[in-house]
Amino acid sequence: MTDLNGDIADIAFDELGYDSLALLELSARIKQTLGVDIPESDMRTPGGTLRMINDRVSGAGA
């Protein structure tokens, strides 16, 4: 089991217990809340997902 007390930014979502349905829900919430489309297939880690969001919000990844 992964230790959730440390830095989990670069731990894969599947190692954190996220399945494809959880990632689909996360993708939908990000789009609804922030207006940013991040396909669940592109989500690998929390940190990577946050970097994609930040890039798209700032226009760098558009």
Contacts in CASP RR format, 6 or more apart in sequence:
PFRMAT RR
TARGET T0000
AUTHOR 0000-0000-0000
METHOD contacts of the structure
MODEL  1
MTDLNGDIADIAFDELGYDSLALLELSARIKQTLGVDIPESDMRTPGGTL
RMINDRVSGAGA
2 8 0 8 1.000
2 11 0 8 1.000
2 15 0 8 1.000
2 16 0 8 1.000
4 16 0 8 1.000
8 16 0 8 1.000
8 46 0 8 1.000
9 45 0 8 1.000
9 46 0 8 1.000
9 47 0 8 1.000
9 48 0 8 1.000
9 50 0 8 1.000
10 45 0 8 1.000
10 47 0 8 1.000
10 48 0 8 1.000
11 45 0 8 1.000
11 46 0 8 1.000
12 44 0 8 1.000
12 45 0 8 1.000
13 22 0 8 1.000
13 23 0 8 1.000
13 43 0 8 1.000
13 44 0 8 1.000
13 45 0 8 1.000
13 46 0 8 1.000
16 46 0 8 1.000
18 26 0 8 1.000
20 40 0 8 1.000
23 40 0 8 1.000
23 43 0 8 1.000
24 40 0 8 1.000
26 40 0 8 1.000
26 43 0 8 1.000
26 49 0 8 1.000
27 37 0 8 1.000
27 38 0 8 1.000
27 39 0 8 1.000
27 40 0 8 1.000
27 43 0 8 1.000
30 36 0 8 1.000
30 38 0 8 1.000
30 49 0 8 1.000
30 53 0 8 1.000
31 37 0 8 1.000
31 38 0 8 1.000
34 53 0 8 1.000
34 57 0 8 1.000
36 53 0 8 1.000
36 56 0 8 1.000
36 57 0 8 1.000
37 56 0 8 1.000
38 49 0 8 1.000
38 52 0 8 1.000
38 53 0 8 1.000
38 56 0 8 1.000
42 49 0 8 1.000
42 52 0 8 1.000
43 49 0 8 1.000
52 61 0 8 1.000
55 61 0 8 1.000
56 62 0 8 1.000
END
